[in-house]
Amino acid sequence: MTSVTLALVGGGLRGQLYARSAVASGAARVTAIAEPDPGRRIALGAEFAVPPDRLYADWADLADAGKLADAAIIATQDQLHMAPAVRMADLGYHLLLEKPMATTEAEAAAITSAAERNGIILAVCHVLRYTPYTRMLKDLLDSGRIGRLVNVQHLEPVGWWHQAHSFVRGHWRRSDTSAPMLLTKACHDLDWLVHLFGAVPARVSSFGSLTHFKASERPAGAAPRCLDCPLEPSCPYSAKRLYLDCLADPDRHYWPLGAVTEERTEAGVLEALRTGPYGRCVYACDNDVVDHQVVNLEFPDGGTCSFTMSAFTPMEHRRTRLLGTHGFLDGDGQTIRLVDFRTGEEELLAVPEADGDGHGGGDQELTATFLRAVQTGDPTLLPTDAGASLATHRVVWAAEEARTSGTVVTLSR
């Protein structure tokens, strides 16, 4: 088939990942880039052989040039999704849209309307739906191996250092400049849980807060920056230890180190920690998003789910227990334990190896599926459309309303 042409709108880490995955597959090529950082814009232009007259500092300039590609990857910062997504849809671009769709329900609804009125293919990057692990779990559920699904326990182990990196020091630390953490981090999970149940919940409750990463928890004698702090060697959130250790591991050069500095030297890292946001004490930042949260879901058929998102864990695969009328599934992203109540037998099922390691292979499979859908003009190849993605985002906003108001929220149908 003819390769899909792509416009990259936002050349940060996620935009780079999707563009590289698309090009590496042989099914696509990048023909235009909009990225405000000049160094990054020039480097990506060289990497993808995009001519200088197709490199734009502002997405609006790219849009003003007319339709330059079959599809666009929208990977700007979260609060900047709506305007380029709507404009590009109106130009006829198919869209691969980084999650969350937008940071407000009104903006997400505007994107959905634009996709529907223009008849374009829109894939929100809910990558957890695309992994071999998810396919195996969903097949087991749909085949009736554990009877009717009644209850799910699901854990999103954010990881202590990941919380400090992204949600205390990093771009996603504040609701007013990004969005609530449940939206920026765990809209993946709530979308995935809806996928497993095959229905949107009827009622939602939630509790959570910023408990630890705040000034009141700051140890006596702690300095504003890790490089100046006498407590740094014994602090679990030491920026110096985290980012200097990344130098010895090429797999961590792209992330998390790439968010801190482009310099891959000790001197470069130390300079970034001395002057930039990632060197700050975790108890002296301007963060306000939660560091732990629970969400309870009740589905129309009476099924229930409890979801926990917590900073205070290792960073590892999500863990899920699925409790059915005839059996039990316990999964960790790599294996699934199946217990059959009817026979008493137990199986340990190995998940097939993924093609790529981003989100358990979900990043690569999402990109490949989107490209196939665009190549063939068949949106049914994707497991969700714009309306379905909007519906699972509404579960997130309902959970945040429940948390902040102390109420149980009923979702309208």
Secondary structure by P-SEA (a helix, b strand, c coil): ccbbbbbbccccaaaaaaaaaaaaaccbbbcbbbbccaaaaaaaaaaaccccccccccaaaaaaacccccbbbbbcccccccaaaaaaaaabbbbbccccccccaaaaaaaaaaaaaabbbbbccccccccaaaaaaaaaaaacccccccbbbbbbcccaaaaaccccccccccccccccccccccaaaaaaaaaaacccccccccccccccccccccccccccccccccccccccccaaaaaaaaaacccccccccccccccccaaaaaaaaaccccccccccccccccccbbbbbbccccbbbbbbbbcccccccbbbbbbcccbbbbbcccbbbbbbccccbbbbbbccccccccccaaaaaaaaaaaaaaaacccccccccaaaaaaaaaaaaaaaaaaaacbbbbbcc
